[in-house]
Amino acid sequence: MIRQTKKLVRLMAAAGVFAFATMSTAQAATTTIRLGHVGEPGSLMEATANEFAKRVNAKLGDKAKVETYGSSQLGNDTEMLRKLKLGTIDMALPSTVMSSVDPVFALFEMPFLIKDHAHMAKVQHNEYIVGKMTEAAKKNGYVLLALWENGFRNITNNVRPIRTPEDLKGIKLRTPSGEWRVKMFKSYGASPTPLPYSETFVALQTGAVDGQENPLAQIYPAHFYEVQKYLTLSHHVYTPVSLVSGASWKRLPEDVRKTIREVGLEMQPVALEYGAKMDEDLLGKLKEKGMEVNTIDQVAFEKASKPIYDEFEKTVPDGKKMIEVIESLKQ
């Protein structure tokens, strides 16, 4: 009886090892693709990234799985770009920081360039503009897969309502690290202070800065209304997010890359739709939270923006042509 019991234990152990080995082999066959972004829970970035992952994973089955990491879990935008080059993460959703990767991406730093979501949809499908962006990304070691929505940016602060550029004078304003955003707000008279998005709430709370500028889909999820009084619907810049990969892209099987590309492009109109809906919904919520809302004198801001356009056209290769192409798509 004892011998039979020992034999049964050995057989069960062997079966367990076999089952574990089989499970491990099956798990190893599924490639994990890590996608990072800085968006907080409830943000447009989170919604778009999660929908993208859902659609990709449904098509890939056991071949690969996209996992999303928001709230700067994989680092801020600059850190994630570095990790993409090293191949330690697979995809990211950088926004303004792309203007520091290559001057071509500073195109989307030009104030009041994008009219509305319908205009941006045309830009997304323009071969010249997309070609310039794709080429610039490739030259710098990245793979541009799609241009998604981050949205029209608006100004919040604790000093005064912003109606003209003069109202920005002396205001310490948190901006992303892109040099063109800093130049723009300096030209308006503000004191721009580049900070990672993840550090913005504390900077506002402690008074290290007076205000910041972001799309509503970033302002609300980050609870900036808790530490900001005035919301100016400036729509001064439209910023897309770039779905990009890096060193690990070539390691993925060709059919997996094809699916990711297809779904990335498929998500472009979805992201625009999400963004438009969020702008509508979140404005009401921010008013309910007690923020004082106003609009700007756009003519005054556009006049004050001319030096930025002049510098862009002079210093960025094909800068003038890119602006002309985008302007032509407003019709």
N, C-alpha and C positions, 0 to 999 in steps of 0.2 A: 504493500500500500504506500509506504514512504517513497519507494522508488518511482511509482506511478505519479505520485504527487510532484516530485522533483522534476520528472520528465514533462509534466503538464506545465509547470512554472517556466521551464526552459523554452517550451514551444510558444507559450504566451509572450515571453520576453522577446523571442525572435520575431514573432509576429508584430510586436510593438515597434521594434527597430525597423522592420520592413515598412510598416505604415508611416513611421516618422521620416524615413528616407524618401518614400514616395511623395509625402507631403512637401518635404523640403525641395525635391526636384520640381514639383509643380509650382511652388512659390518662387523658386529661382527663375522660372520661365517668365514670370511677370515682371517687367521692367517698371520701376517706379520713377516717375518724372516729377520733379519738384518745381512748383510755380510759386514764386514769392511776390508779395506786393505790400504797400504800406497802408492800405485802406483798413479802416476800423470796421467792426461789426456793424452792418446796416448801411455801409457805404456802397457807392456805385461800383467801385473796384471789386469789392467782395462779391456783389451780386453777379457781375459779369464774369469774374474768374470762376466762380462756382458753377455757373451755367455752362461755361466753356468746358470745364472738367467733366461735368455730367454728360454732355454730348459726346465728347471725345471718348470717355470711358465706355459709353454704350456701344460705340462703333468698334472700339479696339478689343473688347472682351478681355480674354486672358493675356493678350499680347503685351499690353502695357497699361499703366494706370497713372493718371495725373492726380497729384495731391496738391492742394492749395494751402499756402501759409500766409495769412494776412497779418495786419498790425505790426509790421516790421519784424516779424519773428525771425526772418532770415537776414535781417540787417536793413539799414535805410537804403534809399535808391543807389547812392554811390557805392555802398558796400556790396549790394547785390550785383551791380555791373561788374565789379571786380571779381566776384565769385563766379559769374557767368564766364568770364575769360579763363578762369582757372578750371572751370568744369565741375565745381563743387555744388552748384545748383544748375538747373536745366533751363528754366524760363523765368522771366520777370516782367513787371509792368511799369517801367520807368516813365516818368512824364517830363517835367521841365528839365531834369538833369541831362536829358539827351542833347540839349543845346551845348552842353560842355563836352560831349563826345565828339561832335562835329558841328561846325557852323551852319551846315545845311538845316539842321533841326531847329535852329534859332528862327526859322521862318515862322513857326507857330508861337514865337515870342512877340511878334509884331502886333501892337495894340489895334483892336477893332478890325482885324483882317477878316475874320470869319463872321458872316452875317447872322446865320442861324443854322439849325440842324440840317435843313434841306441843302444849304450851301456846302456844309461839311461832307454830306453824302456824295456830292459831286467831286469834291477834292479827293475823297477816298478812292474814287474810281478813275482819277486822272493819271494816265500812264506816265506823263512827264514828271509830275510831283512825286508819285509813288516810286518811280524809277530813281529819282535823285535821292530819296530817303533810303531806299534799299541799297543803293551803291555806297552811300556814306556809311551806313551801318556795316556793310561787308568790309569796307576799307579799314574799319576800326576794330574788326574781330567779332562782329555780332551778326546775327541773322534776324532781319526784320520780317516778321510773319504777318502782322496786321496792325492797323491803326484803330484803336478803340476810343471810346468816349471817356474823357475826364471831366470836361464841361467848361462852361463859361465861368470865369472867376469873378468874385465879388469881394469887396473890402469890408472888414469889420474893424471897429476900434472903440476905445473908451474916452476919446477926447471930444470929438464933434462929428456931426454929419458931414460927409464928403460930397460936395456938389461940384466944385471946380478944382483944378490942380492946386490952386492956392490954398485950399483947405487942408492939403496934405503936408504943408510946410511944418517942419519940426516934429512930425509924428514918427515915432520909432515903429517901423513896420516889418514884421517877420515876412521874409520871402524864401522861396526855394533857392538853391545854390546857383542856378543858372545866371550867368553874368549879364544877360540881356534884360532880365527882369529887374536886376539891381540898377542897371543903367537907366531903365525906363522910370523907375520910381525916384531916382536921384534927380532926373530931369524935371519931374513934377514937383520937387522940393521936399520929398519925404526923406527919412533916414532909414533906408532899407537895411535889414539885419538878416542875413541868410542863416537859417537853422533847419535841421531835420524836422520833418512833419511830426515825428513822434515826440519831439521836445517842445512843440508849440504851446500846448495847453499850459504847461507849468510856466513857460516864459510869460504868457498872458496873465496868468494867475498871480505871479510875483511882481508884475509890473516891469519885468526886464524889457518887454516891448509893449507898445500901446495897442497894436493891432496886427492884423494879418490879412492875407488875401487867398481865397480858395473857392472852388465851386461849392454850391449849397450842399451837394452830395458828399462833401468832405467836412463842411462846417458843422452840419447837424450831428452826424454820427460821433464826431470828436467832442461834442458838448461845449463848443466854444461859446454858445449862448449863455453859459453859466458864468463866464468871465468877460463878456463883451456886451456893450450897450447898443452901439449903432451898427446897422447893417446897410451898406450902400450897394444897390444893385447896379454895379458899374459895367459888368460884362466886358471888362477892359481887355482881357485876353481869353482866347479859346485854347485850351490845352488838351490834346489827345494823349492817350497812353499808348506806348508802343509795346506790342507783344513781341518780345525778343528772346532769342536763345544765344548760346555761345559755343564754347569748346565742346560741349557734350553732344551737340546737335548731330555731328557726323557719326557718332557712335550708335545712334538710334537706327533701327531697320528702316529701309526705304519706305515700306508701306505705312509704318508708324508716322514717319515724317510727313507723308502725303496726307494722312488723315488729320494730323495736327494743323497743317497749312489750310486745308479745306474748311475745317471747323473754325479756325481763327478768322478767316474771311467771312464765313457764315455769320459770325458774331458781330461783325461791324454794324449792320443796321439794327441788330438787337440792342447793342450798347447805346446807340443813338436814341432808340426808343425808350430804353430804361432811363437815360439821362434826362430826356424831356419830361417824362412822367415824374421823376424825382424832383426836378426843379419846381414843378407845379405843386406837388404835395408838400415839399419841405419848406417852401416859402410861408405857407399857412402855419405850419408847425413852429417856425421860428418867430412868427408874429405872436403866436399863442404863448411862447416862452418869454415874451416881454421885450423883444428886440425892437428898437425904433428903426423903421425902414424908410429909405428915401432913394431917389434916382439922381442921376448926374446930368450936368450940362455936357452932352456928348460932343457938341461942336467945339467947345473949349478944350476938352481933352484931346480930340483929334488934332486940333491945331498945335497943342503942346507936344504931340507925338511925332511931328514931322522930323525933328532931328534924329530920332531913332531910326526911322525909315531911311533917311539919307545915309546914315552910317552903315546900316545893313547893306544897302545897295552898293556902297563903295567898297566894303571890306569882305563881303561874302561872295565867292564865285557864283555867277549866274543869279545873284540875289535879286536884281531888278527884274529879270525874266520870270523868276518864280512868283514874285509878287504880282506881276502883270497877268500871269496865268490864273492865279487864284482870284484876282479881281474880275477877270473875264467870266468866271464861273458863277458870279453873283446874279447874272441875268437869268 
